[in-house]
Structure formats: structure tokens, C-alpha cells
Amino acid sequence: MIIILKQDANESAVRALRAELEAMGLSIHESLGEQEHILGLVGDTKAVAESWVLANPAVDQVRRISEPYKKANRKFHPQDTVVQIGGTKIGGGHFAVIAGPCSVESEEQICLVANEVKASGASLLRGGAFKPRTSPYSFQGMRAEGLELLRHARAKTGMPIVTEIMNTEHIPLFEDVDLIQVGARNMQNFELLKAVGRMGKPVLLKRGLSATLEEFVMSAEYIMAEGCEQVILCERGIRTFENSMRNTLDISAVPMLKHMSHLPVVIDPSHAAGINWMVEPLAKAAVAAGADGLMIEVHNDPARAKCDGAQSLTCPQFDALMQDISREAVFFGKEMN
């Protein structure tokens, strides 16, 4: 249920209404926008009579919400959420690019790529320290050492770092990571989602390969229910019957997610297709569809990459793409970070 207050509502009347609702065991999500002041009720609202709420002199309208997600619902929060990581903003007209290698392989590699992508206009540095792999025999990352190398690259470049957490046991290692990534395979690892939500850090949540958009937003709800409001949704392709590419990028997810939720939406064109020459057209399509950012894999030597070299751009290729993306973002009214 959402309660839309009158624009001239008396503050003491609003406080009294909040107190009565909280006494009924409900938690309240408040959204104060330019046009509307909204109280979103989270909990069992079946016992709350609409006529009783409407009788309050501070109340203008009451609406029942049928969707199971509340905090992530745009009806609760009509304005776009803007997630800030360091000096970078994502959402609400702010566009940012996250770039870097699939996995951290050495100090020389991650620092070289970090310097290159920053010079090309990327705002955040990505790099996998812990890598979930289909085969147990594949390279699974440098783990804690990889995190240390990411911190070193951050110190040298000033770029906030983005990396994936796979296990609640690893949380102490991620305390100073700027943007915590929850990967597609863990999208419905609910205990991990809850633990990450309690960390008090921005979270990048990737869509699972077979997840519906409602399931995706419900996973974000798990994080938000623990007190984390700074969540970014990442569409990275879904599994379909098509086998000419790794996944099928669901570009329609961008406008639909923005209709469903107020959270920022970014696109990962690298994982979507798994083919480097497809990254450019998919990235451009994402900007045109209204995405708030991109997450792109860049490697200094893709042919020798220990992980996902086939989908990685070289540094010069990324630089050329960024020139096009920057122009396109401005054309569609986005502010590049």
C-alpha cells in the first residue's frame, strides 16, 4: 500500500499518521519528490482500511500495491534512484562505464588496463578476484591476492573498484571494495543477498541466466530489505534456444525494469554475447534503450587472457567505442561521469 500525502499536509499530522502505522507493525518507506510525498507501507497491510487512511486530513490518495516487491517498486519511489560510488553517479540521467579485465592476473596487467580504461573515459574499474567457473579445472581467480592488486590499481588511478563476491565467508575481505558485485549464478543465493545488504555498500546485482524480471527485482528486494538502498541492476544476457552466441541480450529488459523499478539499470554486453565484435553494437543499443551505464571487459592481451578472452576488447578497441558511446549518451540526454 502507498499513501500519497497532500502537498500542504501538516507535519505534525504526518508524524501522527506514521506513529499509528508503525504501531500496527508496519515499516514505512518515505519518498519525498518534487511533486509527491509518498509513504510506502511494508508489511501485512490487509488490516489497514483504505477508508480509515483517507479520513486523515494529511492524506490525498491511497493505492494498493499488488507486486510482491515493495522497496524496489517505482510506485513507492517515483523518482529514479541515483547510486553514488566515490565521485561517480549512476542513474537519474547520470551515465557511467565500468571497465576492466574479466579476472585479475597480475599487478602489471591490472594496473596497465586500469590506466588505459581511465584514459578512455571509464569511471569504475572491474576485475574478478574470485571467479565462478563452469569447470572446476578452469582458472578461478587469484582470490585474496587479486583483491589486493585491485586495491593497488585503485591507489594508482583513483578509480573505484568493482568485483564479485561469491560467499558470505569472504565478506571481511570485501569491506573496502567500493561496489560489491553479486553475479548471475548467485542472484537467488538469498543468504548472500541478505548478508551483502547488511554491508552498507552499493551493490551491483546481475540477472540470472534464466530469471524472469520479477524474480530479478525480487532479488534486489532482498538486498534492500536489509537496509541497502544503493542497488544497481545489471542485465547480462539470458539463456534461450539460440546457440550462435553465449547468451541472448534482453534489451527489452531496460525499459521494462525502469517501468517496474526506480533502480539504475546497466548492461553487460561482453557476457551477453561472449563475442568481442558484438560488444560495440550491443553497447550502443543499450544506450539507445535507456540504460544508465555499461560494464565492459577490456584486456591488454585478450589472446592470452586466463578467462573470457574471446569477449574482451583490447584497450584501443575500448577507446574507440568510448568515443562513440560518449556522443550517443549525450544525444540521448545522459550526463557522462
N, C-alpha and C positions, 0 to 999 in steps of 0.2 A: 504494500500500500504506500502511496505517496500523498503527502499533504502539501498543497500549494497555498502559501500564505498570501494575504493581501499585502500590497505594496506599502500601505500605510499602517501595517499591523503594529500595535503597541508592544514594545519589547517585554514588558512585564507579563502581558497576556501570552506571548510566545513562550517565555520561560515557564509559566504555569502549565501550559499545554505539554511542553516537553517533560516536566516533572510527573504529570499524570500518566503519560505514555510509558515513561521509564518505570513507574511504579507497577505497571501492568506486565513488566518483564520484557519489554521491547527495547532494542537498541536503536539509536537514531543516527542516520547518516544525513548530515546537513549540507546543502549546496546553495550557496548564495551567489547568484548570477546577476547580470545587468538588468534582466527583465523579470526574473522569477526567484523567489526564495522558497526552497523546497525542503521538506522534512521527509526523508525516506525511512520507513519503518521496517526493521529487520527482525524477524521472529514470527511467532504464531499470531497473525492478525485477525484470525476468524472471529474472535470475541470483540473486536473493535467495530462498533456500529458506525456506519458512514453518517447516519443522521446525527449521532452524538458529536462527531468531529465537526460536521458542518454547522452545528449550533454555536460553535466557538466563534466569537467576534473577530478573531485573528485569521480565520480560515476562509479561503476563497473557493478552492476545489479539492475534491478527494478522488483518487483513482486507485482501483485495484490493479495489481501487477500479477500477471499470470506466469511470467517466466520465472524459472527457479533461481536464476542469478539475480542478485539484488544490487550489491555494491558495484558490480561491473556494468550494470544496466544504464543505458543512456537516459532512460526515463527518470532515474534517480539523480542523474548528473548531466543535464543537457549540454553544458559546455565541454569542449574537448579537454581531456587531461593533458598537461604538459609535464613530461618527465625530464628532470634535470640531472645530468651526470657531470659533475665538475662545472665547467662553463658551457657545456653543450645542452641544448634543449631539443627534445623530440616530441612532436605533437602540437596541435593548436596552430598550425601554419609553419612550424619550425621543422626543417628537414635536415637529417644528418646521415652520414655514411660511416658504417663500421667496416673496417677492412683489416686484413692480415692473413697469415697462413692458417691452414687447417690445423696444423699442430706445430708446437714449438719444438725445434730440432737442435738448436744451438744458440749460444749468445750472439755469434756473428750473424746468423740468419735472422733472428727475430729483431735485432737492432737495425740491420740493414733494411728490412721490409718496413719496419716502423717509420724510419726516416723517409723512405720513399713514399709511402701512402700518405703521410702527413703533408709532405711537399705537394702532393697531388690534390689535397683538399679533404681527406678523411678526417673525422673528428675523434673517432674512438678506435683503439687497436684491439683486434680479436686474435686469439691464439689458443689452441687446445693444449692443456697440460694433461688432463685426464681424457682419454679418448674411448668412447664406446664403439666397439667394432663387432661386426657380424661374426668374424672368425677369431677364435681365441689365439691364433698364431700371428695375427696382424699386429703391427706396431700400435701400442695402446697409450702412447704418450710418455713424457718424462716425469709426470706426476709432480711431486712437491718441488723438484728441481726446475721443472718447467714453469711453475708459478713464480719461482724466484727470478727466473730470466725475464718473465713478463714484467715484474716489478722493476727490474733493471732497465728494461726498454722504456717503461713509463718515466723513470727518473731522467733518462737521457732526452726524451722527446716532449714530456709533459702531457702525453695522451692518456686519457683514462683507459683502463683495460677491461676487456670483456672475455670471460672464459666460463666453461661449463662445469657445473658441479654434478656429481653422479651419486653421491652417497651422503647421508646425514653425518656419518663419521668424519667426513672431510671438512665439515663446517669451520672448525678452528683455523684451517689453512686458508680459508676464503674471507677472513674477517676484513682484510684491506683490499679486496677486489672491488672495483668501482661499480660494475654491472654484472650481476650473477646471471648466468645463462642456465636455464633448465631445458635440456634437449628433448627432441621428439620422442625418444624412447621412454623418457621419464615424465611425459606430460600428465599421465594419470598415476604417478607414484605419489599418492596423496600424503603420506607421511613426510616425504621430502618436500612437497609443496608447502605443507604447514610449517616445517622447520625453516625453510627459506623465507617464508612470510614473516617469521619472528626475528629475522636478522636485521631488519631495519634498513635494508639496502634496495636500490632499484633492481628489478628482475626482468630479464628478457625470457619470455616463455615461448617455446617453439611448438607448433601444432604437430600432433602425432600423425603418422602416415595414413591412418585410417579413421581419424577422428572427425566427427561432424563439427560444425561451427559452434553449436550449442555446447557440446562436450568440451570444446576448446575454451570457450568463455567460462564454463563452469570450473575448469581447472584454474583459471585466473581468479575466480571467486574464492577458491581455497586459499590462495596466497593473500588476497585482500581481507578475507575474514580474520586473518591473524594480525591485521593492523598495517599491512603494507599497501599503500595506495599507488605506489610508483611501479606499475606493471606495463610492460610493452609486449604486444602480441606479435609473433613472427610467423608468417606463412612461408613454408619452405618446401611446398610440393606434397602431393598426396599420391598414394598408390592406386593406380587404375589398371585397366586391361591393356593399356598402351605399353609396349616394351622397347620402343626405339630410343627411349631416354630413361634415366633413372626413375624420375617421378614426373607427375604432371603438375605444373604450377597452376594453382587455383586462383587466377587473377580476379575472379568474381568475388573471392573472399574479402578483398579490400573494401569495396563499398558496402557489402553486407555486414562485415564486422563493425564498420563505422556507423551503420544504422542500428546495430544491436547494442554497441558499447561505446563509451566515451574514451576508451584507452587507445593509445597510439598503435598504429599497425605498420610494421616494416616487412620487407620482402627479402628473402634469401634466394637470389636467382642461381647461385652456384650449386647448392644442394638440390634445387628444384629439378634441373635437367641433368646435372652431372657431366656436362659437356661445356668446355670453355667458350666455344664460339657462340653458344646460345645465351651466355650471360648478358651481353650487350642488349639484344632485343628484349629480353625478359626484364632487364632493369629499366629500360625506357618505358615498357608497358606498365610497370609498377608505378612509376612516377605519374604517368597519364591517368592511371586508375585512382590516384589519390593517396598513395602510400606516404607515410611520414618519414621513411628512411629506407636504406638498403644495407644489407650485410653481404659483403663480397670477399671471396677468398683470393688472396694475392700471394704469390710465392716468387722468390728471386730466381728459382731454377725448377719449374714445375716437373720437368722430365725426371728429376732426381728426388722429388718430394717423397717423404715416407708415408704420406697419407693424402689421397684425393688430388693428385697432381693433374689428372685429366680435366678437372673442373676449375682449376686455378688459373687466374690471369697472371701474366708477367707484369712487372712494375710499369714498363712502357705502355702495355695494353690498358692497365688500370688508369694511367694518367690520361690517355686519350678518351676513355669512357667518362672520366670525371669532367672533362671539358664539355662533353655533350650533356651529361646529367645536370651540370650546373645551369646551363642555358635552359634546359627543359623545366627544371624546378622553378626557376624564376618565371618562365612563361605561364606555369600553372599556379602562380601566386604563392609559392613556397619561399621561405627565408632559409637560405643555406647557412648551416653553422660552420 
